[in-house]
Amino acid sequence: MRNFDNLLNNFFFSQEEDFLVNIYENEERYVVEAYLAGIRKEIINVMYNDDILSIYLNTNDDLTYGEYKKIRVEARQYVKMRSFCIPRINLEGSQATFKNGLLTLVLPKQNLVKNNYTIQVE
């Protein structure tokens, strides 16, 4: 499944234009690091739906300067999104921090029954 996600991400998004993401896991949690240098915390949205984690950036409102009229804007307005299949996240225990251009998500896994269990059919 992860190879398919990588294929889709590489097809639709080039790494030059997107932000870089590292994903780690152990038995208890996932850790996601997104490198977002030059991005303000206010334009970052993190969403989780149907085992898909999405990090969404929207700079459309980021280029305003109070009451001043724009006469030249070289900074691009853009929307960027990266999505990843990350199953079994316990959303209640999730944490997100943003410091020095690094977004770090700590995502605990939901507990699953580790022992074999037989369900009786009646």
Beta strands, then each sheet from edge to edge (+ up, - down):
strand 1: 20-25
strand 2: 29-35
strand 3: 44-49
strand 4: 52-58
strand 5: 79-85
strand 6: 95-99
strand 7: 102-108
sheet 1: 1+ 2- 7+ 6-
sheet 2: 3+ 4- 5+
end
